[in-house]
Amino acid sequence: MEFPFYKYQGTGNDFVIIDNREDFFPKKDTELVAKICDRRFGVGADGLLLLENHPDADFRMVYYNSDGNLSSMCGNGGRCISHFAKFLGIISEKTTFEAVDGMHEATVKNDWVSLKMNNIEKVKVSENFTFLNTGSPHHVEIVTELQDFDVFTNGRYIRNKTYGKEGSNVNFVEQNDHAIFSVRTYERGVEDETLSCGTGVTAVAIAMFETGKTSENKVTLKTPGGQLQVRFEKEGSGYKNVFLEGPAIQVFKGIWK
Ligand SMILES: N[C@H](CCC[C@H](N)C(=O)O)C(=O)O
């Protein structure tokens, strides 16, 4: 089955995006998704996104991790698919689309996308880590010497030992300044470190505010793949008006044979 695809990256978190408005893609074919995402035998990506028609919203976003399984929300993917929707001419600058965790608004200005994340209800603060769900589950832990930290071994251990079968994404953080943090993420469903994780840096920003590491509600997150910004408003015990902002780049168009 031959079809066109687009390769995107959002601060190094990379995706294959397919215009599936004709609903041709075999959505239950886990093996095909994993093969497309394979970095040797396929295009190579952290995940695959389908842009589909939606009766009310501008489009529907379907997201698969690179293991081929349907996933929870992908923040960087949400930013890239919004850019793709504008490229296709479905939207101009603003959009409302539906993803697995509900409706999202986004604003696309050239290669810069601001994505509204869902409200965050529960932030669980433990002695040496914080756990919260920003559309995907995230463990947030402060470490020293982040640059030399073994993210893969420690991330994989925490993902399995602490969070069982369901697992969690695991973010390791170092504070650089009052409202600037460096982040490295072990991503569930990729089962490796990714160059950035959108729902992950969103979780880090909220966790750093919740635990008093910053009093700013606009936070810069430096990841190996580039810089992202997260802003938010505290509301009772949770957070609202949470925005994930940063670059979304279309790298190339290809044909899958
Ligand atoms: N792998 C994540 C979903 C994608 C998260 C990440 N790519 C993002 O930008 O939020 C999970 O299974 O929870």
The ligand as an SDF file (V2000), in Angstrom:
LIG
                    3D

 13 12  0  0  0  0  0  0  0  0999 V2000
    5.1770    8.3360   25.0090 N   0  0  0  0  0  0  0  0  0  0  0  0
    4.1650    9.0560   25.7520 C   0  0  0  0  0  0  0  0  0  0  0  0
    3.2110    9.7950   24.8030 C   0  0  0  0  0  0  0  0  0  0  0  0
    3.9430   10.8250   23.9710 C   0  0  0  0  0  0  0  0  0  0  0  0
    4.5210   11.8730   24.8370 C   0  0  0  0  0  0  0  0  0  0  0  0
    5.5130   12.8080   24.1570 C   0  0  0  0  0  0  0  0  0  0  0  0
    5.9710   12.4650   22.8490 N   0  0  0  0  0  0  0  0  0  0  0  0
    4.9810   14.2250   24.1790 C   0  0  0  0  0  0  0  0  0  0  0  0
    5.4540   15.0700   23.3990 O   0  0  0  0  0  0  0  0  0  0  0  0
    4.1120   14.5070   25.0400 O   0  0  0  0  0  0  0  0  0  0  0  0
    3.3420    8.0660   26.5680 C   0  0  0  0  0  0  0  0  0  0  0  0
    3.2040    6.9150   26.1550 O   0  0  0  0  0  0  0  0  0  0  0  0
    2.8270    8.4840   27.6100 O   0  0  0  0  0  0  0  0  0  0  0  0
  1  2  1  0
  2  3  1  0
  2 11  1  0
  3  4  1  0
  4  5  1  0
  5  6  1  0
  6  7  1  0
  6  8  1  0
  8  9  2  0
  8 10  1  0
 11 12  2  0
 11 13  1  0
M  END
$$$$
